Amino acid sequence: MSAPRLFAGPDPRAGAERLADHLRRLGPPPPARRDAIAAVEQSGLNGRGGGAFPAGAKWRSVAGRARGSAVVLANGAEGETLSWKDRLLMAARPHLVLDGAFLAAASVGADRVMLYVGERHAAGLAALAGALAERPDRERRMARIVAAPGRYVAGEESAAVHFVNAGRALPKTVPPRPFERGVDGRPTLVQNVETLAHAGLLGRFDSVPGTLLVSVSGAVGAPGVVEIAEGTTVGEAVASARGPLQQARAVLLGGYFGTWVEADAAWPMPLRCAVVSVLPMGACGVCETARIMRHLAEESAAQCGPCFFGLRALADACERIAGSRAQPDDLVRLHRWAGELPGRGACRHPDGAAGLLWSALRVFASEFATHRPHAAGRAA
Amino acid sequence: MREQAPAVDRIRCDGHGLCAELLPELIRLDDWGYPIVAPGPIPRHLLADARSAAAACPVLALALRRTETRSRRSTHVLHNL
């Protein structure tokens, strides 16, 4: 494993790094020169909130509309159940996040920075508040911390903007997208906090980003956040969390909106997502999938019919199969519904749920077809 | 001639289903009564029906949008892969 970047220096579990220590260790933040956007573009840095959209292109699209009054919204909502990396980053390296956020603001022509942090991430909220108090007056005046509701969809780009504008963390019909009309109608750069932290390392390391933060969970010896080099395989990431603990059945890549992959196929894959969860042999993929589908159904913003009704129906059918109460056509309907859902919500919540289900129906095909009740205590 | 496609505002749509009655060639309903729109532009001979369907929607959730020529790259994706 290559050396960490974001978590170089003191153990991240030790809490927030103070400004003086941060500057002593890394030197001054990257200067907001005219070519900063080009540097972000050339770095190949992409969004670390799940979308993987190229950061440079996003900065440029905001800069082209900004006229000095754009807004930067640093997204630390992190509502994904299996992800802890953003809250750890905010709690341990708040100044790195701020360096990136203020660089972004200067580069795109923004005079306001909103730090949008999940209300449950108390350590992250406290660390950013403490870090802001250490920053120069000019930065302090332009920044504001906003506690985001602890809902899955609250971190979706248009929902984040909607919450700041109107107190409702619900996705909006797009277009217009936030980079066109966002906070207070201004062009708004919504960027994940890890993405911003990498931008804050520009000029401080030879090449940026170089690493990614990954939350590893399930059947591993040391579940938690690991910082790995780009190009690291799934197997290497799992090994760095001292796993797998036993022979694995499958791996969930990308979290609840992700994809199940057979374990043997997963290990050599280059890791391109921020969540890895290992399902051991003997655990039940059907029960696990039913649990995830229920969670996603409950996290629907209930704005769009196909998502609200469809996800509930998917979860019901998965639970019937898991509980061996399946109706004759449940499996056929699951396949059909999974195909009908994508693209039919204002946001991509239904797409993510359908994608997860597709992968489950493929990887756990035989289990879905012949599911029997588990002995007491085994069923998830 | 510029091409158009049906676009449903998913938040507005309440599943009244008139669109599927007026434009069954391109719109069908799912198990809960919400529209599933066939991908691609509206064929010329269906444009008039499509306009009627858009006009008939009681909550104005159906519109005809000019099809975008550039590839649509989503910047608001939630899932992680």
Interface residues (C-beta under 8 A of the other chain):
Chain A: G50 G51 A52 F53 K58 E80 Y152 V153 G155 E156 E157 S158 P171 K172 T173 V174 R177 P178 F179 L253 G254 G255 F257 G258 T259 R272 C273 A274 V275 Q303 C304 G305 P306 C307 F309 G310 A313 R333 W337 E340 R344 G345 A346 C347 R348 H349 D351 G352 G355
Chain B: V8 D9 R10 I11 R12 C13 D14 G15 D30 D31 W32 G33 Y34 I36 R73 S74 T75 H76 V77 L78 H79 N80 L81
